């Protein structure tokens, strides 16, 4: 038998085997990636809710001390004025940089005090003292689990 027609002794994967592995990995990715992004978004929402609940208590204490709220457009200003230490490196941007997410607190045009946390995907959660107990609610877009009406949002 000529040399070039002899079977090589080295083992290798066939094209069909490689394609099957790629197809299986693609199917697994198709199911896991959407769940992963949904889980990350819900975790962002839970973090924002926890931060807003901290801010809600601090704003209440701040205004009960007779202090007037200004317009605070980033976490460092909010932390400094309310004497809290809310940390959120993912959304520590200055309003109105909504593409990256932000926190903002202040007095609304109707005289109520409140804070808003905005997510880069277009939804926002807020509280203001106009609502009983300053309940949190989804104020823009469609939040993952927070209702549009003030209620059970944390």
HELIX and SHEET records of a PDB file:
HELIX    1   1 UNK A    3  UNK A    5  5                                   3    
HELIX    2   2 UNK A   15  UNK A   64  1                                  50    
HELIX    3   3 UNK A   75  UNK A   82  1                                   8    
HELIX    4   4 UNK A   89  UNK A   91  5                                   3    
HELIX    5   5 UNK A  132  UNK A  134  5                                   3    
SHEET    1   A 4 UNK A 102  UNK A 107  0                                        
SHEET    2   A 4 UNK A 113  UNK A 118 -1                                        
SHEET    3   A 4 UNK A 124  UNK A 128 -1                                        
SHEET    4   A 4 UNK A 137  UNK A 140 -1                                        
END                                                                             
